Amino acid sequence: MAEPETDPLAAQEPGRRFPTARGALPLPGTADLPEPRPLRKVLGPGVIGAGIGLASGEFVLYPYIASEVGLSFLWAAFVGVTLQLFINMEIERYTLATGETALTGFSRLWRHWGLVFGLLTILANLWPGWATSSATVLTYAVGGGDVTLIALLMLGSIGLVLTLSPVVYTAVERIEFVKVGAVLAFIVIAFVAVVGADDVAETRRVVTDFGSVPSQLGLALVLGALAFAGGGGGQNLVQSNWIRDKGFGMGARIPRLVSPVTGEDQAKPSTGFLFPATPENLRRWKGWWRVANTEQMVSFWFLTWLTISATSVIAYATVFGADTPGNDISFLQTEGQVLTDTVGSWFGTFFWWIGAVSLYAAALGICDYTARLVADTVKVTYLAGSQRWSESRIYSTVVWGLLVVGAVVLLSGFDQPLVLLVISSVVGGFMMFVYSILLIRLNRTALPKAIRVRGYRLVVMVVAVLVFGGISAVIIGNQVLNPGG
């Protein structure tokens, strides 16, 4: 029986052994950490994360909650997005230090962890809830249409964008930047036109109603709101892939994901590197850690919290107390009608177009990150020696597989957007519970002592485990083990 490989830098820290499951992956190589880059040159991964969330949480779930119960549950958005900020940074910590994704790190603890999370991400995102939501809102903007047909056309266009773009990350980043800009423009106009001082004053409930859960909200919706306050599920994990493609830290030494059709395809496995804990490398680390934290604070945390709060206030000001169908996103139709009556027909139509584009961009981003996670773990863990199946080719195959299954779901008639979103969010919340535990273990054992997670960040990660674990346990107990209770 072969002996486990020895960490090449273990001599610098007695007792250190880089984790690697027997027979799973080779140990990383050794290289110095690249010099940190200024924030303006690496801004993007957090914007993508916020941009995708600008549909699932900010445009659908929290405005829907505000339309039903007011702003008394807005505190959950603050808790959810803050916990996700800390989770994102622990995901980024490992990738900054090694160039490997978090899934690869998990596979070093147990070979099949990456596959487990890949399959759970697929399960959460098989239901094309964002495409159907986008198609539904588009029919409001154009005055009608076949929702299923529109959604099918959207799925096809997503496949073409993701498999024909020379560098996939660049295409996704540009789309999400445009989307975020459009949503912010809408928020500014809406606040001037329809939001009053009394509506804004209602945001005090973030403090006064902290911890309360309105009785009208089901447990699945509560978990969905927490899990989708910004990202959720696999979207947090893919921060590894996005910062690597952007060239953060040791990720600059890893090949980027390109189109196998229009890009220069590569079959190299994406295992990473360890850096010696020298004063110079630790100086570079501090620079990268500062830039990465600032990028996430500005582009993910601030944008997400701002847009959740603003869109919730707008929904509260326009449709709270209105007679809208339950368990449906038709409240967006009512909201657009109120904006039409208050500002003008152009603004109601503009609102619906913004919603349709936002939800479409979310569907594109979700398909991208699902395929990224699966392609990364399959290539690195199971097909590292294959010259035929590069990560880019696996990615394209998964993209089209997801879209085909999504089309089958649509054609089967299962097209309730909010139901589909809640299914996705429940799976995502459970994932966050499990991988938060693994992140603590990975970042407490695999990295040099000087850069391991500790202090208040470790405390917050333990809180994340308790929050997502507790809610998941309640959901499973009530919805699975005791469905009639």
N, C-alpha and C positions, 0 to 999 in steps of 0.2 A: 504494500500500500504506500503510495507516494506521500511524502511529508508535505505539509502546507508550505507555501512559499513564505519567505521572510521579508518583512517590511524593509526596504532598502535604507530607510532613514531611522530604523529602530535604535541604532546605536546612539543617536543624538538624545533620545528620551528612553532611558531604561524602563522596561515593562511595556513599552508601546508595541502593539501589533495591529496593523491595518486589517480590518475585517474582510474576509473573503470566504464565501461558502465553498466547501470542498467541491472541486471540479466545475465551479461556476464560471469564474472570470480570472484572467491573469491580473497580477498586481499592476498598478499604474507605473509609468516610468517616472523618472526624476528630471525636473526642469525648474529654472527660476521663474518666479511670477513676473509677468510683463508689467511695464510701467503703467500706472493708472492714467486714465484719460479724463478730460474735463466733462462735466455733466452735459453740456450742450451736444457733445458728440455721441453720447450713449443714451440720451433720452428716447424712450420708445416702448420698452417692454411693459412698463407700468401703464402707459397710455393704452396699449393693446388690451391689457387686463381690464382697465376701467371701461374701455370702449365696448368690449363684449358684454360686460356687466350692465352697460347702459340700456340693455334690453330686458334681460331676464329679471334683474332685481329692480332697477331704477325705473324702467318704463312700464313694467307689467305688475310684478308682485306688490311692491310697496305702494304705488298709486292705487292699485286695486284695494289694498287694505285701507288706505286713507279714504277711499270712496265709500267704504263700508262702515268703518268705526272711527274715522277721524285720525288724528295724529298721536293717539295715545300709545301706539305700538312703535313709534319712530325710534324709541330708545334702542330697540333690537338692532336697528341698522347701524347705530354707532358701535354697539358691542360687536356685531358681526364683522364690520369692516376693520375694526381695530384688531380683533383677533386674527383676521386674515392678513393684516399687515405683518404681524409678528411671524405667522406661519410662512408667508412669502419670503421673509428675510432668512429664516432657517433653511428653506429650500435653496435660496440663493447662496447662503454661506457655503454649503457643500460644493456647489458648482463653481463659485468664485475660487475656491481653494484647490479644486481638482480638475475642473473642466468636464467632469462627468455630470450627468443628470441625476436628480434625486432617485429616479427609478433604478438607475444603474447602481447607486449606492445601496438601495434597499436589496437589490439582487445579490449584493455582497454579504448581506446578513442571512438571506435565504434565497436560493437561486430563483425561485418562482414568484417572489414578491412583485416584481415588475409586471409579470403576466397577469397576476391577480388584479392589480390596479388597472392595467390596460383593459381587461375584460369588464371590470366594474364601470370604467369610463364609457365603454361601448354600450353597456346596459343602460346607463344614465342618458345617453345621447342617441340611442336608436330611434326614439320617438321624435319626429321632426316638429316639435312644438314651436320652435322659433320661426320656422318656415311657414307653418300654418298660421301663426299669429301675424307674421308680416303680410301674408296673402290676404288675411281677413281685414287688416287695417287698410291695405291698398284698395280693397273694394269700397271702403268708405270714401277714400280720396277720389276715386274715378267714377263713383256712382253705381257700382255693381260689378258683377263678374263671377266666374266660377272659381271658388277658393281652391279647390283641389287642383285644377289645371294650372292656376297661377303658381301654386306651391311647387308643383312638379317642374315647371319651367325654371323656377328659382333654384331648385336642387341641381338641375342640369348646368345652370350658369356657374354655380359654386364649384362644381367639379372641373369646369374648364379653367376658371381662374386659378384654382389651387394646383392644377397639374400642368399648366402651360406657362406659369410665371417663372422666369429664369432663376430668381432667388425668391423662394416662397415667403420668407419672413418679410422682405421688403414690400411685397405686394400687400400682405396683411396689415403691416404697419401703416402704409399710406391710406388704406381704406378706413382703418379705425381712427386715424388722425382727422380725416375729413368728417367722419361721423360725429366725433366729439365736438368739433367746431360748430357743426350745424345744430346739435342739441343745445350747446351753450347759447347760441344766438337765439334759439326759440325761447329758452328760459328767460333771457333778459327781456325780450319783448312781452312775454306772458306776464312777468312780474309787474311791468309798467302798466299793462292793459287791464288785467283782471284780478290781481292779488292785492288785497287791502291790508291795512295795518293790523286789523283784528285777526286775519288769517295768519300772518307772520307771527303774531303774539302766541298763537296756539302751539308753536314749536317749543314753548316752555314745558310742554308735556314730556319732552325728552328727559327732563329732570324730575318733574312732579309725579309722573306715572312710571318712573323707572322700575322695572321688574314686574309690572302688571301685564297680564295677558287678557285681552277682551274675550269674554265668553263666546262671542260669535265666531271666533277663529278656531278652526280645527287644528289638531296636533300636527298633521302633515303640513299645513300651511305655515305654522309657526316654525317648524324645522326648515321649510323651504325659504322663509324670509331670512333666517339666520345664515343658512348655507349660501344663499344667493345675494347676500349683502356685499356686492362687489364681484366676487368670483365664485368660488365653491367647487368642491370635488376636484376633478382632473384639471380644471383651469388653474388652480394654484400650483399644482405639480409642474405644469408646462412652463412656469416662469424659468425653470432650469434651461429648457430648450431655447426660449426666447433670448435670455441674456447670453447664452452661448453663441447663438447666431449673431448677436449684436457685438460680440467680442469682449464681453466683460471678463476680467481676471484671466484665469487659466483657460477659459473658454475660447480665447483668441487663438489657441493652439489646436482647436478642433475644427474639422471641415464643416462648412455650412450645408444645410439641407437645400438642394436645388431640384429643379424639374428634370426628370429623366428624359424629357422630350426636347426642351429648349436650353437646358443648362448642361454643364460638364459633370456628368454623373460620376459619383465616387462610391466605391464599395468598401472603404475602410471602416472598421469598427470604431466606435467613438469612446473607447476607454481613455482615461485621462492621465494626469501627472500629479506627483507630489512635489512640493517645493521644500528645500531645506529651510529650517527655521533660523536663518541667519538674520542679523540686524537689518540688512538691506532688503531682504524679502519681507520681513515684518513691517518695514516702513512702507513698502509697496502695498502690502495687505491693508494697512490702515487707510491708505488713500483710496483703494478700491471699496472698502467697507463703507467709508464715508460717502462716496459717490453713489453706491448702490442704495444705501439707506435714504439719501436725499431724493434719488429718482423715484423710489417707491412712495415716499411721503408726499411728494409733489404730484406725481402723475397717477398714482393709484389711490392712496388714502384720501387726499384732499379732493380730487375730482369725483371719486365715488361718493363720499359723504355729501359733497355739495349737490351733486345731481340727484341723489336719493331724496335729500331734504327738499330740494326745489321742486322736483316733479311731484312729490307727495303733497306739498303745500298747494301747488297748482290744481291737483286733483281734488283736494279738500275744498278749495275755493270755488270750484266749478260743479262738481257732481256729488259732493257729500249730501246725503239725504235724498238724492234723486232716486226715482224708481228705475233701477237698472237690473237686468237679469242676473241672478246669482250664478256662481261657478262658471263665469264666462268673462271674456274681455270686452264685451259689448259696452262696458262703462267708458271705453275709449271713444266709442261712437257718440255717446251722450256728451262726453267732455268736449269733443270737437264741435258738436252742435252748439254748446254753450259759448265756446270761443267764437264761433261764427256769429251768434247773436250779439255778443259783446263787442267784438272788434271788427268783424267783417268776414264775408265768405272766404276771402283769400287766406285769412289766418287759420280758420278751421281746416281748410284744405292743406295748408302748410303744415299744421300739426299732424295730420294723418300721413302726409308724405314723410315727415321726419320719423314718425313711428314706424312706417313700413321700411324705410331705409335702415333705421336702427336695428330692427328685428332681423332684417336680411343680413346685415353685417355681423350680427351676433351668430346667426346660423352658419355663416362662412367661418367665423373664428372658432366656433365650437367644433365644426368638422375638421378644421386645421389642427386644433390641439389634440383632439381624439386620435387622429391619424399619426401625429407626431409621437405621442406617448407609446402607441402600439408599435410603430416602426422602430423607435429607439430601443425598446426592450427586446423585441424579436431579433433585430439585427445584432445587438451587442451580446445578448445572452445565448441565443440559439443558432444564429446564422453568421457568426463572425468570420468563418472561413469561406463563406460562399462569395464567389466573384460575380455570380449572376444576380443574386438578390442583394442589391445595395439598399441602404436605408431609404434613398429617394424612391426606388421602385416599390419597396414595401409600402411606403407612405402613399403613393399614388393608388396602389391596389386597395388599401384600406379606405381611402377617400371615396372611391367609386363603389366599394362594397357598402359603406354606410349610406350612400345616396340611393343605391338600389333598394336596400332594406327600408329606408325612409319612404321611398315611393310606394313600396308594397303596403306599408302601414297606412299611407294616405288613401290608396285605392281600396283598402279594406273598410274604409269608412270611419276609422278611429281618429277623429280630427278635432277633439275638444282641446283647444290650446292650453287653458289653465290646468286641466287635468294632466296633460302631458308634462307641463312644467313642474308640477308637484311631484310626479313620479321621479323625474330627473333629480329634483332637489333632495328627496329623501335618500336616494342612493348616494348622492354627493355628500350629504351630511355624515353618513356612516363612513364613507371613505376618509373624510377629514379626521374623524375620531381615530381610525387605525393608523393613518400615516403621520399624525402628530406624535404618536408614541414612537414610531420608527425614526422620525426626525430627531427626537431627543436622544435616542440611543446612538444613532449614527454620528451626530455632531458632538456627542460626549466621548466617543471612542476613536473615530477614524482620523480626526484632525489633530494637529499639534496643540499642545496644552494652551499655548498663548492665544489661540483663536477659537477655542471651543465655546459652545453656548454655556452661559452661566449667569448668575445674578438675576436681575429682574426679568430678563428675557426667558430664562429657564422657568421662572415662576409663571409667566404668562402662558408659556407652552403647556404647563401642567394644567392651568385653568382651561385652556382650549380642549385638552383631552377630557376634562371633567364635563365641560359644557356640551360638546358634541357627543360624548359617550352617554351622558345622562339623557339627553333628548332622544338619541337613537334608541336607547333601551326602552323609553316610554313609548315611542312610536311602534317599535317591534311588538311590545307587549300588548298594545291596544289594537293595532291594525292587523297583526299577523297571528299572534297566539290567542287573542280574544277578540276576533272581529265583530262579534255580536254584542260585546260588552259595552 
